[in-house]
Amino acid sequence: MNALNKMSKSFAKIYRNFILLTVFGIAMGALEGIVVIYLKQIYYPKGFDFPLVLFPPRMFFIEEIREASTILMLVCIGIIAGENFYERFSYFLYAFAVWDIC
């Protein structure tokens, strides 16, 4: 009975982690989408039209920082959720997939 109870607790932890990672990924995706909408409204208030207006050069650096920060947050949440390299990497991939779909 002890082994079964231990397995049940392990499954519950994995299930809980996936639920929390799903919520985190959806929230991150929504936040990222909102930021992109704001940036689009600021830099392209009339929408996209030809000829395209180039992004100001300083904004490329800000965009790179935004993307790198997003990936770093997803890596950190994978590290927090997992207990070994494979679990951490799997949780990162799952959170990344949910975020990317949203």
C-alpha positions, 0 to 999 in steps of 0.5 A, a space after each residue: 500500500 505504501 508504494 501505491 500511495 507514493 505513486 499516487 502522490 507523485 501523479 498528483 504532483 505531476 498533474 498539479 504542475 501541468 495545471 499550473 504550467 498551463 495557467 502560467 503559459 496562458 497568462 504569459 501568452 495573453 500578456 505577450 499578446 497585449 504588449 504586442 498590440 500596444 507596440 503595434 498601436 504606438 508604432 503603426 497607429 494607421 495599421 500596416 500599409 505599403 511602403 512599410 514604416 521601419 521600426 526605430 532602431 532602438 526598438 530592435 534592442 527592446 524587442 530582443 530583450 522582451 523576447 529573451 525575458 519571455 524565454 528566461 521566465 519560461 526556463 525558470 518556471 521549468 526549473 522550479 517545477 522539475 526535480 531533474 534535468 529531464 523534468 525541468 526541460 519537459 516542463 519548460 517545453 510544455 510551458 513554451 508550447 502553451 505560451 506559443 499557442 496562446 
